Amino acid sequence: MYSMNDKNIHISLTCIDFLVPNASSLKAKRRVIKSLKDKLRTRLNASVAEIGHQEEWQRAAIGITMISNERQHLQRGHSAINRLFEEKADIQVLDIHMEWL
């Protein structure tokens, strides 16, 4: 049985605030967000949720959580998140913040 006090459990939370400048509707924005969420879930086995700006056409915020028994694994995951967002030509990152829980 594991407890949250076990030093071998690490949890990271990454929050990303970004623009989808070419989105002309909520449906277009959500299509971009769904693609990002699917990639993050598949590549990193992460939990992903839209956490802000749900009713704005061109702005979005998502939260990504990962859990591991190795802190380095999560640091590599955070680097992969950064790379994924840098590669996406259809979005513009406004803020990206990672913290340990």
C-alpha positions as MATLAB code, in Angstrom:
seq = 'MYSMNDKNIHISLTCIDFLVPNASSLKAKRRVIKSLKDKLRTRLNASVAEIGHQEEWQRAAIGITMISNERQHLQRGHSAINRLFEEKADIQVLDIHMEWL';
ca = [
       0.000    0.000    0.000;
       1.335    3.425   -0.936;
       0.759    6.665    0.854;
       1.179   10.221   -0.346;
       3.989   10.574    2.206;
       6.022    7.903    0.441;
       9.118    9.623   -0.930;
       8.985    7.434   -4.034;
       5.798    9.054   -5.321;
       6.163   12.216   -7.405;
       3.329   14.220   -8.944;
       3.716   17.098  -11.359;
       1.190   19.627  -12.561;
       1.811   21.648  -15.699;
      -0.548   24.505  -16.564;
      -0.412   26.033  -20.022;
      -2.201   29.182  -21.131;
      -2.210   29.633  -24.900;
      -3.844   31.202  -27.927;
      -5.354   29.468  -30.923;
      -5.157   32.525  -33.237;
      -6.811   30.894  -36.255;
      -9.845   29.584  -34.369;
     -12.987   31.188  -35.743;
     -15.334   29.388  -33.347;
     -15.401   27.402  -30.128;
     -15.698   24.248  -32.211;
     -12.467   25.077  -34.083;
     -10.646   25.825  -30.825;
     -11.860   22.602  -29.207;
     -10.667   20.599  -32.214;
      -7.121   21.925  -31.582;
      -7.417   21.255  -27.849;
      -8.684   17.715  -28.421;
      -5.717   16.993  -30.676;
      -3.301   18.282  -28.030;
      -4.996   16.336  -25.244;
      -4.938   13.108  -27.262;
      -1.230   13.510  -28.054;
      -0.339   14.244  -24.432;
      -2.340   11.269  -23.173;
      -0.837    8.922  -25.745;
       2.786   10.079  -25.572;
       3.057   10.714  -21.831;
       0.241    8.698  -20.263;
      -0.800   11.974  -18.628;
      -4.128   13.219  -17.332;
      -5.185   16.298  -19.270;
      -8.101   18.696  -18.826;
      -9.199   22.035  -20.210;
      -9.070   24.307  -17.147;
      -9.786   27.817  -18.368;
     -11.131   30.155  -21.018;
     -13.741   27.603  -22.108;
     -16.008   30.205  -23.686;
     -13.325   32.218  -25.495;
     -12.739   31.381  -29.161;
      -9.010   31.940  -29.346;
      -7.716   31.429  -25.824;
      -7.340   28.218  -23.846;
      -5.767   26.773  -20.726;
      -5.057   23.130  -20.015;
      -3.730   21.289  -16.993;
      -1.545   18.209  -17.285;
      -0.792   15.902  -14.365;
       1.639   13.029  -14.256;
       2.618   10.658  -11.473;
       5.714    8.484  -11.220;
       8.060    6.906   -8.746;
      10.942    8.720  -10.507;
      11.199   12.508  -10.464;
      13.480   12.437  -13.550;
      10.747   10.679  -15.519;
       8.401   13.586  -14.817;
      11.085   16.145  -15.678;
      11.542   14.417  -19.047;
       7.760   14.492  -19.459;
       7.716   18.234  -18.796;
      10.427   18.713  -21.436;
       8.344   16.668  -23.883;
       5.332   18.891  -23.157;
       7.415   21.985  -23.915;
       8.634   20.462  -27.194;
       5.122   19.496  -28.266;
       3.852   23.031  -27.728;
       6.875   24.542  -29.494;
       6.230   22.314  -32.534;
       2.575   23.331  -32.869;
       2.387   26.106  -35.456;
      -1.334   26.690  -34.863;
      -0.957   27.829  -31.235;
       0.912   30.523  -29.333;
       1.951   29.787  -25.747;
       1.337   32.665  -23.346;
       2.455   30.950  -20.138;
       3.655   27.523  -19.083;
       4.147   26.649  -15.443;
       5.128   23.378  -13.800;
       4.972   22.596  -10.100;
       5.481   19.587   -7.874;
       2.552   18.384   -5.780;
];
